[in-house]
Amino acid sequence: MSAKTIFIIVFTAIITIFLTINTDAVDFNFIFFEKPVSKLVVVGVCTLVGFILGFWAGKPKIRVSTYDRNDPQEYPEDRNKNSNARKELSDDDRDYIS
């Protein structure tokens, strides 16, 4: 098992124990009204929202690069650019590349 898997299992167990201990009702202020709500629900919802926000903030961004356009069949204008660039190379550059 990796360290990440062990951490997730331990963290989930700690949250589960914490939630089961705190089941009594408390008065929760919902801005316009107050209602008795179980601590279990409050902490559980806050944990879930935290996980969702953390996942959303931490996911990798999709980046589009001009290097993705390497297929000359799809983009014929790139094929012309590449052939012109090869003609502009000096003899020393061609020797170095090959």
N, CA, C and O atoms as a GROMACS GRO file, in nm:
protein
  392
    1MET      N    1   0.083  -0.118   0.000
    1MET     CA    2   0.000   0.000   0.000
    1MET      C    3   0.088   0.125   0.000
    1MET      O    4   0.192   0.129   0.065
    2SER      N    5   0.044   0.223  -0.072
    2SER     CA    6   0.121   0.347  -0.077
    2SER      C    7   0.087   0.434   0.045
    2SER      O    8  -0.011   0.410   0.115
    3ALA      N    9   0.170   0.534   0.068
    3ALA     CA   10   0.150   0.624   0.181
    3ALA      C   11   0.020   0.703   0.163
    3ALA      O   12  -0.049   0.734   0.261
    4LYS      N   13  -0.012   0.735   0.039
    4LYS     CA   14  -0.134   0.810   0.012
    4LYS      C   15  -0.257   0.728   0.050
    4LYS      O   16  -0.351   0.781   0.110
    5THR      N   17  -0.259   0.601   0.017
    5THR     CA   18  -0.372   0.513   0.051
    5THR      C   19  -0.386   0.498   0.202
    5THR      O   20  -0.497   0.504   0.255
    6ILE      N   21  -0.275   0.479   0.270
    6ILE     CA   22  -0.278   0.466   0.416
    6ILE      C   23  -0.330   0.595   0.479
    6ILE      O   24  -0.411   0.590   0.572
    7PHE      N   25  -0.284   0.710   0.430
    7PHE     CA   26  -0.331   0.838   0.482
    7PHE      C   27  -0.482   0.853   0.463
    7PHE      O   28  -0.551   0.896   0.554
    8ILE      N   29  -0.532   0.817   0.347
    8ILE     CA   30  -0.675   0.829   0.319
    8ILE      C   31  -0.755   0.739   0.413
    8ILE      O   32  -0.859   0.780   0.465
    9ILE      N   33  -0.709   0.617   0.435
    9ILE     CA   34  -0.780   0.524   0.524
    9ILE      C   35  -0.780   0.577   0.668
    9ILE      O   36  -0.885   0.577   0.733
   10VAL      N   37  -0.665   0.623   0.717
   10VAL     CA   38  -0.656   0.674   0.854
   10VAL      C   39  -0.741   0.801   0.869
   10VAL      O   40  -0.813   0.815   0.968
   11PHE      N   41  -0.733   0.892   0.773
   11PHE     CA   42  -0.810   1.016   0.780
   11PHE      C   43  -0.960   0.988   0.777
   11PHE      O   44  -1.037   1.052   0.850
   12THR      N   45  -1.002   0.895   0.695
   12THR     CA   46  -1.144   0.858   0.689
   12THR      C   47  -1.189   0.796   0.821
   12THR      O   48  -1.300   0.824   0.868
   13ALA      N   49  -1.106   0.713   0.881
   13ALA     CA   50  -1.141   0.652   1.010
   13ALA      C   51  -1.152   0.758   1.119
   13ALA      O   52  -1.243   0.751   1.201
   14ILE      N   53  -1.060   0.854   1.121
   14ILE     CA   54  -1.065   0.961   1.221
   14ILE      C   55  -1.192   1.045   1.204
   14ILE      O   56  -1.258   1.078   1.302
   15ILE      N   57  -1.225   1.080   1.081
   15ILE     CA   58  -1.347   1.158   1.056
   15ILE      C   59  -1.471   1.080   1.098
   15ILE      O   60  -1.563   1.137   1.156
   16THR      N   61  -1.475   0.950   1.068
   16THR     CA   62  -1.589   0.867   1.105
   16THR      C   63  -1.606   0.860   1.256
   16THR      O   64  -1.716   0.873   1.308
   17ILE      N   65  -1.495   0.839   1.327
   17ILE     CA   66  -1.502   0.835   1.475
   17ILE      C   67  -1.548   0.970   1.529
   17ILE      O   68  -1.632   0.975   1.618
   18PHE      N   69  -1.493   1.078   1.476
   18PHE     CA   70  -1.531   1.212   1.521
   18PHE      C   71  -1.680   1.239   1.498
   18PHE      O   72  -1.747   1.297   1.583
   19LEU      N   73  -1.730   1.197   1.383
   19LEU     CA   74  -1.872   1.218   1.353
   19LEU      C   75  -1.963   1.136   1.443
   19LEU      O   76  -2.067   1.185   1.486
   20THR      N   77  -1.925   1.013   1.473
   20THR     CA   78  -2.011   0.929   1.557
   20THR      C   79  -2.010   0.974   1.703
   20THR      O   80  -2.107   0.950   1.774
   21ILE      N   81  -1.903   1.039   1.749
   21ILE     CA   82  -1.898   1.090   1.886
   21ILE      C   83  -1.988   1.213   1.901
   21ILE      O   84  -2.054   1.230   2.004
   22ASN      N   85  -1.992   1.298   1.800
   22ASN     CA   86  -2.064   1.425   1.807
   22ASN      C   87  -2.201   1.415   1.740
   22ASN      O   88  -2.221   1.464   1.629
   23THR      N   89  -2.294   1.350   1.810
   23THR     CA   90  -2.428   1.334   1.751
   23THR      C   91  -2.534   1.420   1.817
   23THR      O   92  -2.648   1.422   1.771
   24ASP      N   93  -2.498   1.492   1.925
   24ASP     CA   94  -2.600   1.574   1.993
   24ASP      C   95  -2.639   1.695   1.910
   24ASP      O   96  -2.562   1.742   1.826
   25ALA      N   97  -2.759   1.746   1.935
   25ALA     CA   98  -2.812   1.858   1.857
   25ALA      C   99  -2.763   1.991   1.915
   25ALA      O  100  -2.752   2.007   2.037
   26VAL      N  101  -2.736   2.084   1.827
   26VAL     CA  102  -2.697   2.220   1.866
   26VAL      C  103  -2.782   2.318   1.787
   26VAL      O  104  -2.833   2.285   1.680
   27ASP      N  105  -2.798   2.441   1.840
   27ASP     CA  106  -2.871   2.543   1.768
   27ASP      C  107  -2.779   2.602   1.660
   27ASP      O  108  -2.672   2.655   1.692
   28PHE      N  109  -2.819   2.592   1.538
   28PHE     CA  110  -2.739   2.638   1.424
   28PHE      C  111  -2.808   2.759   1.362
   28PHE      O  112  -2.927   2.754   1.333
   29ASN      N  113  -2.735   2.867   1.344
   29ASN     CA  114  -2.790   2.991   1.293
   29ASN      C  115  -2.779   2.992   1.140
   29ASN      O  116  -2.669   2.998   1.086
   30PHE      N  117  -2.893   2.988   1.072
   30PHE     CA  118  -2.900   2.990   0.927
   30PHE      C  119  -2.931   3.132   0.877
   30PHE      O  120  -3.023   3.149   0.797
   31ILE      N  121  -2.860   3.231   0.921
   31ILE     CA  122  -2.870   3.374   0.887
   31ILE      C  123  -3.010   3.430   0.921
   31ILE      O  124  -3.018   3.523   1.001
   32PHE      N  125  -3.116   3.378   0.866
   32PHE     CA  126  -3.250   3.432   0.888
   32PHE      C  127  -3.328   3.359   0.997
   32PHE      O  128  -3.426   3.413   1.049
   33PHE      N  129  -3.287   3.241   1.033
   33PHE     CA  130  -3.358   3.165   1.137
   33PHE      C  131  -3.259   3.073   1.207
   33PHE      O  132  -3.149   3.048   1.158
   34GLU      N  133  -3.301   3.023   1.322
   34GLU     CA  134  -3.217   2.933   1.400
   34GLU      C  135  -3.289   2.800   1.414
   34GLU      O  136  -3.410   2.795   1.438
   35LYS      N  137  -3.214   2.691   1.399
   35LYS     CA  138  -3.276   2.559   1.404
   35LYS      C  139  -3.181   2.462   1.473
   35LYS      O  140  -3.060   2.468   1.451
   36PRO      N  141  -3.233   2.372   1.555
   36PRO     CA  142  -3.145   2.270   1.615
   36PRO      C  143  -3.106   2.164   1.510
   36PRO      O  144  -3.192   2.103   1.446
   37VAL      N  145  -2.976   2.145   1.496
   37VAL     CA  146  -2.923   2.050   1.396
   37VAL      C  147  -2.818   1.964   1.466
   37VAL      O  148  -2.747   2.011   1.555
   38SER      N  149  -2.809   1.841   1.426
   38SER     CA  150  -2.710   1.750   1.482
   38SER      C  151  -2.569   1.794   1.440
   38SER      O  152  -2.547   1.836   1.327
   39LYS      N  153  -2.475   1.784   1.534
   39LYS     CA  154  -2.336   1.816   1.502
   39LYS      C  155  -2.285   1.725   1.391
   39LYS      O  156  -2.204   1.765   1.308
   40LEU      N  157  -2.334   1.603   1.390
   40LEU     CA  158  -2.295   1.506   1.287
   40LEU      C  159  -2.323   1.561   1.148
   40LEU      O  160  -2.239   1.550   1.058
   41VAL      N  161  -2.440   1.621   1.130
   41VAL     CA  162  -2.476   1.675   0.998
   41VAL      C  163  -2.389   1.796   0.964
   41VAL      O  164  -2.340   1.808   0.852
   42VAL      N  165  -2.370   1.885   1.061
   42VAL     CA  166  -2.291   2.007   1.036
   42VAL      C  167  -2.147   1.972   0.999
   42VAL      O  168  -2.096   2.021   0.898
   43VAL      N  169  -2.083   1.890   1.078
   43VAL     CA  170  -1.943   1.853   1.052
   43VAL      C  171  -1.933   1.769   0.925
   43VAL      O  172  -1.839   1.786   0.847
   44GLY      N  173  -2.027   1.680   0.903
   44GLY     CA  174  -2.025   1.597   0.782
   44GLY      C  175  -2.039   1.680   0.656
   44GLY      O  176  -1.966   1.658   0.559
   45VAL      N  177  -2.132   1.774   0.656
   45VAL     CA  178  -2.152   1.860   0.538
   45VAL      C  179  -2.028   1.949   0.515
   45VAL      O  180  -1.984   1.965   0.401
   46CYS      N  181  -1.973   2.005   0.623
   46CYS     CA  182  -1.853   2.089   0.608
   46CYS      C  183  -1.735   2.008   0.555
   46CYS      O  184  -1.658   2.058   0.472
   47THR      N  185  -1.719   1.885   0.601
   47THR     CA  186  -1.611   1.799   0.550
   47THR      C  187  -1.632   1.767   0.403
   47THR      O  188  -1.537   1.772   0.324
   48LEU      N  189  -1.753   1.734   0.366
   48LEU     CA  190  -1.783   1.702   0.226
   48LEU      C  191  -1.757   1.823   0.136
   48LEU      O  192  -1.697   1.809   0.029
   49VAL      N  193  -1.803   1.940   0.178
   49VAL     CA  194  -1.780   2.062   0.099
   49VAL      C  195  -1.630   2.090   0.089
   49VAL      O  196  -1.582   2.131  -0.017
   50GLY      N  197  -1.556   2.068   0.197
   50GLY     CA  198  -1.410   2.087   0.194
   50GLY      C  199  -1.342   1.994   0.096
   50GLY      O  200  -1.252   2.036   0.024
   51PHE      N  201  -1.382   1.867   0.094
   51PHE     CA  202  -1.325   1.772  -0.002
   51PHE      C  203  -1.356   1.813  -0.146
   51PHE      O  204  -1.270   1.807  -0.233
   52ILE      N  205  -1.479   1.854  -0.170
   52ILE     CA  206  -1.518   1.893  -0.306
   52ILE      C  207  -1.440   2.016  -0.351
   52ILE      O  208  -1.387   2.019  -0.463
   53LEU      N  209  -1.431   2.116  -0.265
   53LEU     CA  210  -1.355   2.237  -0.300
   53LEU      C  211  -1.206   2.207  -0.318
   53LEU      O  212  -1.142   2.263  -0.407
   54GLY      N  213  -1.151   2.121  -0.234
   54GLY     CA  214  -1.010   2.083  -0.247
   54GLY      C  215  -0.984   2.009  -0.377
   54GLY      O  216  -0.882   2.033  -0.443
   55PHE      N  217  -1.074   1.920  -0.415
   55PHE     CA  218  -1.058   1.847  -0.541
   55PHE      C  219  -1.069   1.942  -0.659
   55PHE      O  220  -0.991   1.934  -0.753
   56TRP      N  221  -1.165   2.033  -0.653
   56TRP     CA  222  -1.187   2.129  -0.761
   56TRP      C  223  -1.067   2.223  -0.775
   56TRP      O  224  -1.024   2.253  -0.886
   57ALA      N  225  -1.012   2.268  -0.664
   57ALA     CA  226  -0.898   2.361  -0.668
   57ALA      C  227  -0.769   2.290  -0.709
   57ALA      O  228  -0.681   2.352  -0.768
   58GLY      N  229  -0.758   2.162  -0.678
   58GLY     CA  230  -0.634   2.091  -0.704
   58GLY      C  231  -0.626   2.015  -0.835
   58GLY      O  232  -0.521   1.961  -0.868
   59LYS      N  233  -0.734   2.010  -0.911
   59LYS     CA  234  -0.729   1.934  -1.035
   59LYS      C  235  -0.643   2.007  -1.139
   59LYS      O  236  -0.642   2.130  -1.142
   60PRO      N  237  -0.573   1.933  -1.221
   60PRO     CA  238  -0.486   1.997  -1.320
   60PRO      C  239  -0.564   2.075  -1.425
   60PRO      O  240  -0.674   2.037  -1.465
   61LYS      N  241  -0.506   2.182  -1.467
   61LYS     CA  242  -0.568   2.265  -1.570
   61LYS      C  243  -0.538   2.206  -1.708
   61LYS      O  244  -0.432   2.148  -1.729
   62ILE      N  245  -0.630   2.221  -1.800
   62ILE     CA  246  -0.610   2.176  -1.937
   62ILE      C  247  -0.545   2.289  -2.014
   62ILE      O  248  -0.598   2.400  -2.020
   63ARG      N  249  -0.432   2.262  -2.073
   63ARG     CA  250  -0.360   2.365  -2.146
   63ARG      C  251  -0.347   2.324  -2.292
   63ARG      O  252  -0.315   2.209  -2.323
   64VAL      N  253  -0.372   2.418  -2.379
   64VAL     CA  254  -0.358   2.393  -2.521
   64VAL      C  255  -0.230   2.462  -2.565
   64VAL      O  256  -0.208   2.580  -2.536
   65SER      N  257  -0.148   2.390  -2.634
   65SER     CA  258  -0.019   2.443  -2.676
   65SER      C  259  -0.010   2.438  -2.828
   65SER      O  260  -0.074   2.356  -2.893
   66THR      N  261   0.072   2.525  -2.882
   66THR     CA  262   0.093   2.521  -3.027
   66THR      C  263   0.172   2.397  -3.066
   66THR      O  264   0.174   2.360  -3.183
   67TYR      N  265   0.236   2.332  -2.969
   67TYR     CA  266   0.310   2.210  -2.999
   67TYR      C  267   0.216   2.093  -3.025
   67TYR      O  268   0.259   1.989  -3.075
   68ASP      N  269   0.088   2.110  -2.992
   68ASP     CA  270  -0.008   2.004  -3.019
   68ASP      C  271  -0.042   1.995  -3.168
   68ASP      O  272  -0.103   1.897  -3.211
   69ARG      N  273  -0.003   2.093  -3.245
   69ARG     CA  274  -0.037   2.096  -3.387
   69ARG      C  275   0.078   2.042  -3.471
   69ARG      O  276   0.135   2.114  -3.553
   70ASN      N  277   0.114   1.916  -3.450
   70ASN     CA  278   0.227   1.858  -3.521
   70ASN      C  279   0.188   1.773  -3.641
   70ASN      O  280   0.275   1.729  -3.716
   71ASP      N  281   0.061   1.749  -3.662
   71ASP     CA  282   0.018   1.662  -3.769
   71ASP      C  283  -0.001   1.743  -3.897
   71ASP      O  284  -0.096   1.821  -3.905
   72PRO      N  285   0.087   1.729  -3.997
   72PRO     CA  286   0.074   1.809  -4.120
   72PRO      C  287  -0.049   1.773  -4.202
   72PRO      O  288  -0.091   1.852  -4.287
   73GLN      N  289  -0.108   1.656  -4.178
   73GLN     CA  290  -0.230   1.620  -4.251
   73GLN      C  291  -0.347   1.707  -4.204
   73GLN      O  292  -0.431   1.747  -4.284
   74GLU      N  293  -0.352   1.736  -4.072
   74GLU     CA  294  -0.460   1.817  -4.019
   74GLU      C  295  -0.440   1.965  -4.046
   74GLU      O  296  -0.537   2.036  -4.072
   75TYR      N  297  -0.317   2.011  -4.040
   75TYR     CA  298  -0.288   2.152  -4.053
   75TYR      C  299  -0.185   2.174  -4.165
   75TYR      O  300  -0.065   2.179  -4.138
   76PRO      N  301  -0.230   2.186  -4.289
   76PRO     CA  302  -0.135   2.198  -4.400
   76PRO      C  303  -0.053   2.327  -4.394
   76PRO      O  304   0.057   2.331  -4.449
   77GLU      N  305  -0.103   2.432  -4.327
   77GLU     CA  306  -0.025   2.555  -4.319
   77GLU      C  307   0.101   2.534  -4.236
   77GLU      O  308   0.202   2.602  -4.258
   78ASP      N  309   0.097   2.440  -4.138
   78ASP     CA  310   0.216   2.410  -4.059
   78ASP      C  311   0.320   2.336  -4.143
   78ASP      O  312   0.440   2.353  -4.122
   79ARG      N  313   0.275   2.256  -4.238
   79ARG     CA  314   0.368   2.182  -4.323
   79ARG      C  315   0.451   2.280  -4.405
   79ARG      O  316   0.571   2.261  -4.424
   80ASN      N  317   0.387   2.386  -4.454
   80ASN     CA  318   0.460   2.485  -4.532
   80ASN      C  319   0.560   2.561  -4.445
   80ASN      O  320   0.669   2.593  -4.491
   81LYS      N  321   0.524   2.591  -4.323
   81LYS     CA  322   0.614   2.661  -4.232
   81LYS      C  323   0.736   2.576  -4.204
   81LYS      O  324   0.849   2.626  -4.203
   82ASN      N  325   0.715   2.445  -4.180
   82ASN     CA  326   0.826   2.356  -4.149
   82ASN      C  327   0.920   2.342  -4.269
   82ASN      O  328   1.042   2.338  -4.251
   83SER      N  329   0.867   2.334  -4.389
   83SER     CA  330   0.953   2.319  -4.505
   83SER      C  331   1.032   2.447  -4.529
   83SER      O  332   1.148   2.440  -4.570
   84ASN      N  333   0.972   2.563  -4.504
   84ASN     CA  334   1.046   2.689  -4.517
   84ASN      C  335   1.154   2.700  -4.411
   84ASN      O  336   1.262   2.753  -4.438
   85ALA      N  337   1.127   2.652  -4.291
   85ALA     CA  338   1.226   2.659  -4.184
   85ALA      C  339   1.345   2.570  -4.216
   85ALA      O  340   1.458   2.605  -4.181
   86ARG      N  341   1.323   2.457  -4.282
   86ARG     CA  342   1.434   2.368  -4.318
   86ARG      C  343   1.522   2.432  -4.424
   86ARG      O  344   1.644   2.412  -4.424
   87LYS      N  345   1.463   2.508  -4.513
   87LYS     CA  346   1.541   2.572  -4.618
   87LYS      C  347   1.628   2.684  -4.562
   87LYS      O  348   1.732   2.717  -4.618
   88GLU      N  349   1.584   2.743  -4.450
   88GLU     CA  350   1.657   2.856  -4.392
   88GLU      C  351   1.772   2.812  -4.304
   88GLU      O  352   1.848   2.898  -4.258
   89LEU      N  353   1.790   2.684  -4.277
   89LEU     CA  354   1.899   2.636  -4.192
   89LEU      C  355   2.031   2.649  -4.265
   89LEU      O  356   2.040   2.627  -4.386
   90SER      N  357   2.134   2.686  -4.189
   90SER     CA  358   2.267   2.692  -4.248
   90SER      C  359   2.325   2.551  -4.256
   90SER      O  360   2.270   2.458  -4.198
   91ASP      N  361   2.434   2.538  -4.329
   91ASP     CA  362   2.499   2.407  -4.342
   91ASP      C  363   2.550   2.358  -4.207
   91ASP      O  364   2.543   2.238  -4.178
   92ASP      N  365   2.601   2.449  -4.124
   92ASP     CA  366   2.648   2.409  -3.991
   92ASP      C  367   2.534   2.354  -3.906
   92ASP      O  368   2.551   2.255  -3.835
   93ASP      N  369   2.416   2.419  -3.914
   93ASP     CA  370   2.300   2.373  -3.839
   93ASP      C  371   2.255   2.235  -3.886
   93ASP      O  372   2.220   2.150  -3.805
   94ARG      N  373   2.256   2.215  -4.015
   94ARG     CA  374   2.215   2.084  -4.068
   94ARG      C  375   2.312   1.976  -4.024
   94ARG      O  376   2.269   1.865  -3.993
   95ASP      N  377   2.442   2.006  -4.021
   95ASP     CA  378   2.542   1.909  -3.975
   95ASP      C  379   2.521   1.876  -3.826
   95ASP      O  380   2.534   1.761  -3.784
   96TYR      N  381   2.490   1.979  -3.748
   96TYR     CA  382   2.471   1.959  -3.605
   96TYR      C  383   2.348   1.873  -3.577
   96TYR      O  384   2.351   1.787  -3.489
   97ILE      N  385   2.241   1.896  -3.651
   97ILE     CA  386   2.117   1.821  -3.630
   97ILE      C  387   2.132   1.676  -3.672
   97ILE      O  388   2.083   1.587  -3.602
   98SER      N  389   2.197   1.650  -3.780
   98SER     CA  390   2.207   1.512  -3.829
   98SER      C  391   2.322   1.436  -3.771
   98SER      O  392   2.341   1.319  -3.804
   0.00000   0.00000   0.00000
